[in-house]
Amino acid sequence: MLQYLRNVVSGRIGHWNNTHNVALNDLLQKSKDLQSSDALVLKHFAVATSVLLKDILIPDTKRVFELDVKRLAKSDFLAVYSIILSYFVFLFVSTNSFLADRLPQLVGEITDNPARAAEVHRLLVRKQGMQRRGDLPDLASLGSLVWQETARFLAPERRIDVTEQVAFSLVRRNAL
């Protein structure tokens, strides 16, 4: 409760509403123009990403990732969405391969970050390719890769902490 009050008083929640929520609304609006099945999947993952980011960046308890969200702009949130949505879509198309042609590309389109989304998708494909063919995705190593990309984008000057990777994995499970 005290952390929540600190977030309100410091302006973190107000800034979150003015940047993150605007970015999320833009994503949801852009996904309306897509085919119904694509829109449904991407909307679900966009909301899951929103929950994940809130739990990591402005939780009600101690923050996992020490970063002042007030320094993030809407474009930063869209870039982070491109990373995490690419991950969620990758996991989804791993078991629903009939959607593999469209969804990864659509992530880049709705986040206005096609290059970043494509790069994350390539990294995930490469990492998954290191496993035996036919195996289910190794969620731990893929999640670790996505957290590293996210943390590197949000705070390139910081070292990546293993406890943050574990926390990301736990929060990711709750978000999905």
Backbone as JSON Lines, residues from 0, in Angstrom:
{"i":0,"aa":"M","n":[0.82,-1.2,0.0],"ca":[0.0,0.0,0.0],"c":[0.86,1.27,0.0]}
{"i":1,"aa":"L","n":[1.93,1.24,0.8],"ca":[2.81,2.41,0.83],"c":[3.48,2.64,-0.51]}
{"i":2,"aa":"Q","n":[3.89,1.55,-1.18],"ca":[4.51,1.69,-2.49],"c":[3.53,2.31,-3.48]}
{"i":3,"aa":"Y","n":[2.27,1.9,-3.42],"ca":[1.25,2.47,-4.3],"c":[1.12,3.97,-4.06]}
{"i":4,"aa":"L","n":[1.08,4.37,-2.8],"ca":[0.98,5.8,-2.48],"c":[2.21,6.56,-2.99]}
{"i":5,"aa":"R","n":[3.39,5.94,-2.85],"ca":[4.61,6.56,-3.39],"c":[4.51,6.73,-4.91]}
{"i":6,"aa":"N","n":[3.96,5.71,-5.57],"ca":[3.8,5.79,-7.02],"c":[2.83,6.91,-7.41]}
{"i":7,"aa":"V","n":[1.78,7.1,-6.63],"ca":[0.81,8.17,-6.91],"c":[1.46,9.53,-6.68]}
{"i":8,"aa":"V","n":[2.05,9.71,-5.51],"ca":[2.64,11.01,-5.14],"c":[3.79,11.38,-6.07]}
{"i":9,"aa":"S","n":[4.58,10.41,-6.46],"ca":[5.75,10.71,-7.31],"c":[5.35,11.03,-8.75]}
{"i":10,"aa":"G","n":[4.13,10.73,-9.11],"ca":[3.68,11.0,-10.48],"c":[3.87,9.83,-11.42]}
{"i":11,"aa":"R","n":[4.36,8.69,-10.9],"ca":[4.56,7.53,-11.77],"c":[3.25,7.05,-12.38]}
{"i":12,"aa":"I","n":[2.2,7.0,-11.57],"ca":[0.92,6.49,-12.08],"c":[0.34,7.46,-13.1]}
{"i":13,"aa":"G","n":[0.43,8.76,-12.83],"ca":[-0.05,9.75,-13.79],"c":[0.69,9.66,-15.12]}
{"i":14,"aa":"H","n":[2.01,9.52,-15.04],"ca":[2.81,9.39,-16.26],"c":[2.46,8.1,-16.99]}
{"i":15,"aa":"W","n":[2.29,7.01,-16.22],"ca":[1.89,5.72,-16.8],"c":[0.6,5.89,-17.6]}
{"i":16,"aa":"N","n":[-0.38,6.57,-17.01],"ca":[-1.67,6.76,-17.69],"c":[-1.52,7.6,-18.96]}
{"i":17,"aa":"N","n":[-0.61,8.57,-18.93],"ca":[-0.45,9.46,-20.08],"c":[0.45,8.91,-21.18]}
{"i":18,"aa":"T","n":[1.22,7.89,-20.89],"ca":[2.11,7.33,-21.91],"c":[1.78,5.88,-22.22]}
{"i":19,"aa":"H","n":[1.88,5.03,-21.22],"ca":[1.63,3.61,-21.44],"c":[0.2,3.36,-21.9]}
{"i":20,"aa":"N","n":[-0.76,3.92,-21.21],"ca":[-2.16,3.66,-21.57],"c":[-2.5,4.19,-22.96]}
{"i":21,"aa":"V","n":[-1.89,5.3,-23.34],"ca":[-2.08,5.83,-24.69],"c":[-1.46,4.87,-25.71]}
{"i":22,"aa":"A","n":[-0.28,4.34,-25.42],"ca":[0.35,3.35,-26.32],"c":[-0.51,2.1,-26.44]}
{"i":23,"aa":"L","n":[-1.02,1.6,-25.32],"ca":[-1.89,0.42,-25.35],"c":[-3.16,0.7,-26.16]}
{"i":24,"aa":"N","n":[-3.76,1.84,-25.96],"ca":[-4.96,2.18,-26.74],"c":[-4.66,2.26,-28.23]}
{"i":25,"aa":"D","n":[-3.5,2.79,-28.58],"ca":[-3.1,2.83,-30.0],"c":[-2.99,1.41,-30.57]}
{"i":26,"aa":"L","n":[-2.36,0.51,-29.8],"ca":[-2.23,-0.87,-30.25],"c":[-3.59,-1.51,-30.46]}
{"i":27,"aa":"L","n":[-4.47,-1.34,-29.5],"ca":[-5.8,-1.93,-29.6],"c":[-6.58,-1.34,-30.77]}
{"i":28,"aa":"Q","n":[-6.42,-0.05,-31.0],"ca":[-7.09,0.61,-32.12],"c":[-6.57,0.07,-33.46]}
{"i":29,"aa":"K","n":[-5.25,-0.07,-33.58],"ca":[-4.67,-0.59,-34.82],"c":[-5.06,-2.04,-35.06]}
{"i":30,"aa":"S","n":[-5.22,-2.8,-33.99],"ca":[-5.58,-4.2,-34.18],"c":[-7.03,-4.36,-34.63]}
{"i":31,"aa":"K","n":[-7.84,-3.33,-34.47],"ca":[-9.23,-3.4,-34.94],"c":[-9.3,-3.55,-36.46]}
{"i":32,"aa":"D","n":[-8.3,-3.04,-37.16],"ca":[-8.28,-3.08,-38.62],"c":[-7.86,-4.43,-39.17]}
{"i":33,"aa":"L","n":[-7.44,-5.35,-38.31],"ca":[-6.95,-6.65,-38.74],"c":[-8.09,-7.65,-38.86]}
{"i":34,"aa":"Q","n":[-7.79,-8.81,-39.47],"ca":[-8.77,-9.89,-39.52],"c":[-9.16,-10.25,-38.1]}
{"i":35,"aa":"S","n":[-10.35,-10.75,-37.92],"ca":[-10.87,-10.98,-36.57],"c":[-9.99,-11.94,-35.74]}
{"i":36,"aa":"S","n":[-9.49,-13.02,-36.35],"ca":[-8.68,-13.96,-35.58],"c":[-7.35,-13.33,-35.17]}
{"i":37,"aa":"D","n":[-6.72,-12.6,-36.08],"ca":[-5.46,-11.92,-35.75],"c":[-5.68,-10.87,-34.68]}
{"i":38,"aa":"A","n":[-6.74,-10.09,-34.82],"ca":[-7.04,-9.03,-33.86],"c":[-7.28,-9.61,-32.48]}
{"i":39,"aa":"L","n":[-8.01,-10.71,-32.41],"ca":[-8.31,-11.33,-31.12],"c":[-7.03,-11.78,-30.41]}
{"i":40,"aa":"V","n":[-6.16,-12.45,-31.15],"ca":[-4.9,-12.93,-30.57],"c":[-4.04,-11.76,-30.11]}
{"i":41,"aa":"L","n":[-3.86,-10.76,-30.96],"ca":[-2.99,-9.64,-30.62],"c":[-3.57,-8.79,-29.49]}
{"i":42,"aa":"K","n":[-4.88,-8.63,-29.43],"ca":[-5.48,-7.89,-28.32],"c":[-5.24,-8.6,-26.99]}
{"i":43,"aa":"H","n":[-5.41,-9.92,-27.01],"ca":[-5.17,-10.7,-25.8],"c":[-3.73,-10.53,-25.32]}
{"i":44,"aa":"F","n":[-2.78,-10.66,-26.24],"ca":[-1.37,-10.54,-25.87],"c":[-0.99,-9.11,-25.5]}
{"i":45,"aa":"A","n":[-1.64,-8.12,-26.1],"ca":[-1.37,-6.72,-25.73],"c":[-1.8,-6.46,-24.29]}
{"i":46,"aa":"V","n":[-2.96,-6.98,-23.92],"ca":[-3.43,-6.81,-22.54],"c":[-2.51,-7.57,-21.58]}
{"i":47,"aa":"A","n":[-2.11,-8.79,-21.96],"ca":[-1.18,-9.56,-21.12],"c":[0.15,-8.81,-20.95]}
{"i":48,"aa":"T","n":[0.63,-8.19,-22.01],"ca":[1.86,-7.41,-21.93],"c":[1.69,-6.21,-21.01]}
{"i":49,"aa":"S","n":[0.53,-5.58,-21.08],"ca":[0.24,-4.45,-20.21],"c":[0.28,-4.86,-18.74]}
{"i":50,"aa":"V","n":[-0.32,-6.0,-18.42],"ca":[-0.3,-6.51,-17.05],"c":[1.14,-6.79,-16.62]}
{"i":51,"aa":"L","n":[1.89,-7.42,-17.49],"ca":[3.28,-7.76,-17.19],"c":[4.09,-6.49,-16.93]}
{"i":52,"aa":"L","n":[3.96,-5.49,-17.79],"ca":[4.73,-4.26,-17.62],"c":[4.36,-3.53,-16.33]}
{"i":53,"aa":"K","n":[3.09,-3.49,-16.02],"ca":[2.66,-2.83,-14.79],"c":[3.26,-3.53,-13.58]}
{"i":54,"aa":"D","n":[3.21,-4.85,-13.57],"ca":[3.76,-5.6,-12.43],"c":[5.26,-5.42,-12.29]}
{"i":55,"aa":"I","n":[5.94,-5.22,-13.4],"ca":[7.4,-5.05,-13.35],"c":[7.79,-3.61,-13.05]}
{"i":56,"aa":"L","n":[7.13,-2.66,-13.7],"ca":[7.58,-1.27,-13.62],"c":[6.93,-0.44,-12.52]}
{"i":57,"aa":"I","n":[5.66,-0.71,-12.19],"ca":[5.02,0.04,-11.09],"c":[4.14,-0.88,-10.25]}
{"i":58,"aa":"P","n":[4.74,-1.87,-9.62],"ca":[3.95,-2.79,-8.8],"c":[3.49,-2.13,-7.5]}
{"i":59,"aa":"D","n":[2.59,-2.81,-6.82],"ca":[2.1,-2.31,-5.53],"c":[3.09,-2.61,-4.41]}
{"i":60,"aa":"T","n":[4.05,-3.48,-4.68],"ca":[5.09,-3.78,-3.7],"c":[6.43,-3.32,-4.27]}
{"i":61,"aa":"K","n":[7.52,-3.77,-3.71],"ca":[8.85,-3.37,-4.19],"c":[9.01,-3.67,-5.68]}
{"i":62,"aa":"R","n":[9.56,-2.71,-6.38],"ca":[9.77,-2.89,-7.81],"c":[10.85,-3.92,-8.09]}
{"i":63,"aa":"V","n":[10.6,-4.73,-9.12],"ca":[11.58,-5.73,-9.56],"c":[12.7,-5.05,-10.32]}
{"i":64,"aa":"F","n":[12.33,-4.13,-11.16],"ca":[13.26,-3.48,-12.07],"c":[13.3,-2.01,-11.71]}
{"i":65,"aa":"E","n":[14.4,-1.56,-11.16],"ca":[14.51,-0.17,-10.71],"c":[14.7,0.74,-11.92]}
{"i":66,"aa":"L","n":[13.61,1.35,-12.31],"ca":[13.62,2.27,-13.44],"c":[12.52,3.28,-13.2]}
{"i":67,"aa":"D","n":[12.82,4.53,-13.39],"ca":[11.81,5.56,-13.22],"c":[10.97,5.61,-14.5]}
{"i":68,"aa":"V","n":[9.73,5.15,-14.41],"ca":[8.88,5.1,-15.6],"c":[8.6,6.49,-16.16]}
{"i":69,"aa":"K","n":[8.84,7.51,-15.35],"ca":[8.58,8.88,-15.84],"c":[9.54,9.28,-16.96]}
{"i":70,"aa":"R","n":[10.62,8.53,-17.12],"ca":[11.53,8.87,-18.22],"c":[11.17,8.16,-19.52]}
{"i":71,"aa":"L","n":[10.15,7.29,-19.48],"ca":[9.73,6.56,-20.68],"c":[8.64,7.33,-21.43]}
{"i":72,"aa":"A","n":[8.8,7.39,-22.74],"ca":[7.81,8.03,-23.6],"c":[6.9,6.96,-24.22]}
{"i":73,"aa":"K","n":[5.88,7.41,-24.86],"ca":[4.96,6.49,-25.54],"c":[5.73,5.59,-26.52]}
{"i":74,"aa":"S","n":[6.67,6.16,-27.25],"ca":[7.44,5.38,-28.22],"c":[8.27,4.29,-27.53]}
{"i":75,"aa":"D","n":[8.74,4.56,-26.31],"ca":[9.48,3.55,-25.55],"c":[8.57,2.38,-25.19]}
{"i":76,"aa":"F","n":[7.36,2.71,-24.77],"ca":[6.41,1.64,-24.44],"c":[6.07,0.83,-25.68]}
{"i":77,"aa":"L","n":[5.91,1.48,-26.82],"ca":[5.62,0.74,-28.05],"c":[6.78,-0.18,-28.42]}
{"i":78,"aa":"A","n":[8.0,0.28,-28.19],"ca":[9.17,-0.56,-28.47],"c":[9.2,-1.78,-27.55]}
{"i":79,"aa":"V","n":[8.89,-1.57,-26.27],"ca":[8.85,-2.7,-25.33],"c":[7.72,-3.65,-25.7]}
{"i":80,"aa":"Y","n":[6.59,-3.1,-26.12],"ca":[5.5,-3.95,-26.59],"c":[5.95,-4.8,-27.77]}
{"i":81,"aa":"S","n":[6.75,-4.22,-28.67],"ca":[7.2,-5.0,-29.84],"c":[8.05,-6.18,-29.4]}
{"i":82,"aa":"I","n":[8.84,-6.02,-28.35],"ca":[9.68,-7.11,-27.85],"c":[8.83,-8.2,-27.2]}
{"i":83,"aa":"I","n":[7.99,-7.8,-26.27],"ca":[7.23,-8.79,-25.5],"c":[6.11,-9.41,-26.33]}
{"i":84,"aa":"L","n":[5.45,-8.62,-27.16],"ca":[4.44,-9.2,-28.06],"c":[5.07,-10.19,-29.02]}
{"i":85,"aa":"S","n":[6.26,-9.9,-29.49],"ca":[6.96,-10.86,-30.38],"c":[7.16,-12.19,-29.67]}
{"i":86,"aa":"Y","n":[7.51,-12.11,-28.41],"ca":[7.71,-13.32,-27.6],"c":[6.4,-14.09,-27.43]}
{"i":87,"aa":"F","n":[5.34,-13.4,-27.03],"ca":[4.06,-14.08,-26.84],"c":[3.56,-14.69,-28.15]}
{"i":88,"aa":"V","n":[3.7,-13.96,-29.23],"ca":[3.27,-14.47,-30.54],"c":[4.13,-15.66,-30.94]}
{"i":89,"aa":"F","n":[5.43,-15.59,-30.68],"ca":[6.31,-16.71,-31.01],"c":[5.86,-17.98,-30.29]}
{"i":90,"aa":"L","n":[5.57,-17.86,-29.0],"ca":[5.09,-19.02,-28.25],"c":[3.77,-19.53,-28.81]}
{"i":91,"aa":"F","n":[2.89,-18.62,-29.18],"ca":[1.59,-19.0,-29.7],"c":[1.71,-19.73,-31.04]}
{"i":92,"aa":"V","n":[2.52,-19.19,-31.94],"ca":[2.64,-19.82,-33.26],"c":[3.47,-21.1,-33.21]}
{"i":93,"aa":"S","n":[4.21,-21.3,-32.11],"ca":[4.93,-22.57,-31.96],"c":[3.97,-23.74,-31.87]}
{"i":94,"aa":"T","n":[2.78,-23.48,-31.35],"ca":[1.78,-24.54,-31.25],"c":[0.62,-24.34,-32.22]}
{"i":95,"aa":"N","n":[0.58,-23.22,-32.9],"ca":[-0.46,-22.91,-33.88],"c":[0.21,-22.43,-35.16]}
{"i":96,"aa":"S","n":[0.92,-23.32,-35.82],"ca":[1.78,-22.93,-36.93],"c":[1.03,-22.35,-38.12]}
{"i":97,"aa":"F","n":[-0.25,-22.58,-38.22],"ca":[-1.01,-22.04,-39.35],"c":[-1.09,-20.51,-39.3]}
{"i":98,"aa":"L","n":[-0.77,-19.92,-38.15],"ca":[-0.77,-18.46,-38.03],"c":[0.64,-17.87,-38.13]}
{"i":99,"aa":"A","n":[1.63,-18.71,-38.34],"ca":[3.03,-18.26,-38.3],"c":[3.4,-17.28,-39.4]}
{"i":100,"aa":"D","n":[2.65,-17.29,-40.49],"ca":[3.0,-16.39,-41.59],"c":[2.61,-14.94,-41.31]}
{"i":101,"aa":"R","n":[1.52,-14.74,-40.61],"ca":[0.99,-13.38,-40.44],"c":[1.36,-12.71,-39.13]}
{"i":102,"aa":"L","n":[1.16,-13.4,-38.03],"ca":[1.22,-12.75,-36.72],"c":[2.56,-12.08,-36.4]}
{"i":103,"aa":"P","n":[3.7,-12.73,-36.62],"ca":[4.96,-12.03,-36.27],"c":[5.13,-10.7,-37.01]}
{"i":104,"aa":"Q","n":[4.73,-10.65,-38.25],"ca":[4.83,-9.4,-39.02],"c":[3.84,-8.35,-38.49]}
{"i":105,"aa":"L","n":[2.66,-8.78,-38.09],"ca":[1.65,-7.84,-37.6],"c":[2.08,-7.17,-36.3]}
{"i":106,"aa":"V","n":[2.87,-7.84,-35.49],"ca":[3.37,-7.22,-34.25],"c":[4.15,-5.96,-34.59]}
{"i":107,"aa":"G","n":[5.03,-6.05,-35.57],"ca":[5.81,-4.88,-35.97],"c":[4.94,-3.76,-36.51]}
{"i":108,"aa":"E","n":[3.89,-4.13,-37.23],"ca":[3.0,-3.12,-37.8],"c":[2.22,-2.37,-36.74]}
{"i":109,"aa":"I","n":[1.63,-3.09,-35.78],"ca":[0.79,-2.39,-34.8],"c":[1.61,-1.65,-33.74]}
{"i":110,"aa":"T","n":[2.88,-2.02,-33.56],"ca":[3.72,-1.32,-32.58],"c":[4.59,-0.24,-33.23]}
{"i":111,"aa":"D","n":[4.51,-0.1,-34.54],"ca":[5.35,0.86,-35.28],"c":[6.84,0.57,-35.1]}
{"i":112,"aa":"N","n":[7.17,-0.7,-34.87],"ca":[8.56,-1.12,-34.68],"c":[8.83,-2.4,-35.45]}
{"i":113,"aa":"P","n":[8.65,-2.39,-36.77],"ca":[8.82,-3.64,-37.53],"c":[10.24,-4.21,-37.43]}
{"i":114,"aa":"A","n":[11.25,-3.37,-37.41],"ca":[12.63,-3.87,-37.35],"c":[12.91,-4.56,-36.02]}
{"i":115,"aa":"R","n":[12.49,-3.93,-34.92],"ca":[12.73,-4.52,-33.59],"c":[11.94,-5.82,-33.44]}
{"i":116,"aa":"A","n":[10.68,-5.83,-33.85],"ca":[9.86,-7.04,-33.74],"c":[10.48,-8.17,-34.58]}
{"i":117,"aa":"A","n":[10.94,-7.85,-35.77],"ca":[11.56,-8.87,-36.63],"c":[12.85,-9.4,-36.02]}
{"i":118,"aa":"E","n":[13.64,-8.51,-35.42],"ca":[14.9,-8.93,-34.79],"c":[14.64,-9.85,-33.6]}
{"i":119,"aa":"V","n":[13.68,-9.5,-32.77],"ca":[13.35,-10.36,-31.62],"c":[12.84,-11.7,-32.11]}
{"i":120,"aa":"H","n":[12.01,-11.68,-33.14],"ca":[11.5,-12.94,-33.7],"c":[12.66,-13.8,-34.22]}
{"i":121,"aa":"R","n":[13.63,-13.18,-34.92],"ca":[14.8,-13.92,-35.41],"c":[15.61,-14.52,-34.26]}
{"i":122,"aa":"L","n":[15.8,-13.74,-33.2],"ca":[16.53,-14.25,-32.03],"c":[15.82,-15.44,-31.4]}
{"i":123,"aa":"L","n":[14.5,-15.35,-31.3],"ca":[13.72,-16.45,-30.72],"c":[13.78,-17.69,-31.6]}
{"i":124,"aa":"V","n":[13.67,-17.5,-32.91],"ca":[13.75,-18.63,-33.85],"c":[15.12,-19.28,-33.75]}
{"i":125,"aa":"R","n":[16.18,-18.47,-33.7],"ca":[17.54,-19.0,-33.59],"c":[17.71,-19.77,-32.28]}
{"i":126,"aa":"K","n":[17.23,-19.2,-31.19],"ca":[17.35,-19.86,-29.88],"c":[16.55,-21.17,-29.87]}
{"i":127,"aa":"Q","n":[15.35,-21.14,-30.42],"ca":[14.53,-22.35,-30.49],"c":[15.17,-23.4,-31.4]}
{"i":128,"aa":"G","n":[15.83,-22.94,-32.45],"ca":[16.48,-23.85,-33.39],"c":[17.62,-24.63,-32.77]}
{"i":129,"aa":"M","n":[18.14,-24.15,-31.63],"ca":[19.21,-24.86,-30.95],"c":[18.7,-26.11,-30.23]}
{"i":130,"aa":"Q","n":[17.4,-26.21,-30.08],"ca":[16.82,-27.39,-29.47],"c":[16.57,-28.45,-30.54]}
{"i":131,"aa":"R","n":[16.23,-29.65,-30.08],"ca":[15.89,-30.69,-31.04],"c":[14.56,-30.36,-31.7]}
{"i":132,"aa":"R","n":[14.45,-30.71,-32.96],"ca":[13.23,-30.45,-33.7],"c":[12.07,-31.21,-33.08]}
{"i":133,"aa":"G","n":[10.93,-30.54,-32.98],"ca":[9.74,-31.17,-32.43],"c":[9.56,-30.95,-30.94]}
{"i":134,"aa":"D","n":[10.6,-30.44,-30.26],"ca":[10.47,-30.15,-28.83],"c":[9.59,-28.92,-28.64]}
{"i":135,"aa":"L","n":[8.91,-28.87,-27.53],"ca":[8.16,-27.66,-27.18],"c":[9.17,-26.57,-26.84]}
{"i":136,"aa":"P","n":[8.75,-25.32,-26.95],"ca":[9.68,-24.23,-26.65],"c":[10.23,-24.32,-25.22]}
{"i":137,"aa":"D","n":[11.5,-24.01,-25.06],"ca":[12.12,-23.94,-23.75],"c":[11.78,-22.57,-23.17]}
{"i":138,"aa":"L","n":[10.72,-22.53,-22.37],"ca":[10.21,-21.25,-21.88],"c":[11.23,-20.49,-21.05]}
{"i":139,"aa":"A","n":[12.02,-21.2,-20.28],"ca":[13.0,-20.52,-19.42],"c":[14.05,-19.78,-20.25]}
{"i":140,"aa":"S","n":[14.63,-20.45,-21.23],"ca":[15.68,-19.78,-22.01],"c":[15.11,-18.71,-22.93]}
{"i":141,"aa":"L","n":[13.92,-18.95,-23.49],"ca":[13.3,-17.93,-24.34],"c":[12.88,-16.72,-23.51]}
{"i":142,"aa":"G","n":[12.32,-16.98,-22.33],"ca":[11.94,-15.87,-21.45],"c":[13.15,-15.06,-21.01]}
{"i":143,"aa":"S","n":[14.24,-15.76,-20.74],"ca":[15.48,-15.08,-20.36],"c":[15.97,-14.19,-21.49]}
{"i":144,"aa":"L","n":[15.92,-14.69,-22.7],"ca":[16.33,-13.9,-23.87],"c":[15.46,-12.65,-24.02]}
{"i":145,"aa":"V","n":[14.16,-12.8,-23.85],"ca":[13.25,-11.66,-24.0],"c":[13.48,-10.65,-22.88]}
{"i":146,"aa":"W","n":[13.7,-11.15,-21.66],"ca":[13.97,-10.21,-20.57],"c":[15.26,-9.45,-20.85]}
{"i":147,"aa":"Q","n":[16.29,-10.12,-21.34],"ca":[17.55,-9.44,-21.64],"c":[17.33,-8.35,-22.68]}
{"i":148,"aa":"E","n":[16.55,-8.64,-23.72],"ca":[16.26,-7.63,-24.74],"c":[15.47,-6.47,-24.16]}
{"i":149,"aa":"T","n":[14.49,-6.78,-23.31],"ca":[13.67,-5.74,-22.69],"c":[14.51,-4.87,-21.76]}
{"i":150,"aa":"A","n":[15.28,-5.51,-20.9],"ca":[16.11,-4.76,-19.94],"c":[17.17,-3.94,-20.67]}
{"i":151,"aa":"R","n":[17.75,-4.51,-21.72],"ca":[18.77,-3.79,-22.5],"c":[18.17,-2.54,-23.15]}
{"i":152,"aa":"F","n":[16.91,-2.64,-23.59],"ca":[16.27,-1.48,-24.2],"c":[15.94,-0.43,-23.13]}
{"i":153,"aa":"L","n":[15.34,-0.88,-22.01],"ca":[14.89,0.06,-20.98],"c":[16.05,0.76,-20.26]}
{"i":154,"aa":"A","n":[17.11,0.02,-20.01],"ca":[18.25,0.58,-19.26],"c":[19.54,-0.01,-19.77]}
{"i":155,"aa":"P","n":[20.03,0.47,-20.92],"ca":[21.21,-0.12,-21.53],"c":[22.47,-0.04,-20.67]}
{"i":156,"aa":"E","n":[22.49,0.89,-19.72],"ca":[23.68,1.06,-18.89],"c":[23.74,0.07,-17.73]}
{"i":157,"aa":"R","n":[22.65,-0.62,-17.44],"ca":[22.6,-1.53,-16.3],"c":[23.02,-2.94,-16.67]}
{"i":158,"aa":"R","n":[23.57,-3.64,-15.67],"ca":[23.83,-5.08,-15.82],"c":[22.51,-5.81,-15.64]}
{"i":159,"aa":"I","n":[22.35,-6.91,-16.34],"ca":[21.13,-7.69,-16.24],"c":[21.25,-8.62,-15.05]}
{"i":160,"aa":"D","n":[20.27,-8.55,-14.18],"ca":[20.26,-9.29,-12.93],"c":[19.45,-10.58,-13.08]}
{"i":161,"aa":"V","n":[19.98,-11.67,-12.58],"ca":[19.31,-12.97,-12.67],"c":[17.99,-12.95,-11.91]}
{"i":162,"aa":"T","n":[17.94,-12.25,-10.78],"ca":[16.68,-12.2,-10.03],"c":[15.6,-11.49,-10.83]}
{"i":163,"aa":"E","n":[15.98,-10.52,-11.64],"ca":[15.01,-9.86,-12.51],"c":[14.48,-10.83,-13.55]}
{"i":164,"aa":"Q","n":[15.35,-11.68,-14.09],"ca":[14.91,-12.67,-15.06],"c":[13.92,-13.65,-14.45]}
{"i":165,"aa":"V","n":[14.19,-14.08,-13.23],"ca":[13.27,-14.99,-12.54],"c":[11.94,-14.29,-12.28]}
{"i":166,"aa":"A","n":[12.0,-13.07,-11.82],"ca":[10.77,-12.31,-11.56],"c":[9.98,-12.12,-12.85]}
{"i":167,"aa":"F","n":[10.67,-11.84,-13.95],"ca":[10.0,-11.7,-15.25],"c":[9.27,-12.99,-15.6]}
{"i":168,"aa":"S","n":[9.91,-14.12,-15.4],"ca":[9.28,-15.41,-15.7],"c":[8.03,-15.62,-14.87]}
{"i":169,"aa":"L","n":[8.11,-15.3,-13.59],"ca":[6.95,-15.47,-12.72],"c":[5.81,-14.53,-13.1]}
{"i":170,"aa":"V","n":[6.14,-13.28,-13.37],"ca":[5.12,-12.31,-13.75],"c":[4.53,-12.67,-15.11]}
{"i":171,"aa":"R","n":[5.36,-13.16,-16.03],"ca":[4.89,-13.56,-17.35],"c":[3.84,-14.65,-17.23]}
{"i":172,"aa":"R","n":[4.08,-15.61,-16.37],"ca":[3.11,-16.7,-16.19],"c":[1.78,-16.17,-15.71]}
{"i":173,"aa":"N","n":[1.8,-15.2,-14.8],"ca":[0.57,-14.62,-14.29],"c":[-0.14,-13.8,-15.36]}
{"i":174,"aa":"A","n":[0.62,-13.13,-16.2],"ca":[0.02,-12.28,-17.23],"c":[-0.73,-13.1,-18.28]}
{"i":175,"aa":"L","n":[-0.16,-14.26,-18.64],"ca":[-0.81,-15.08,-19.66],"c":[-1.88,-15.93,-19.02]}
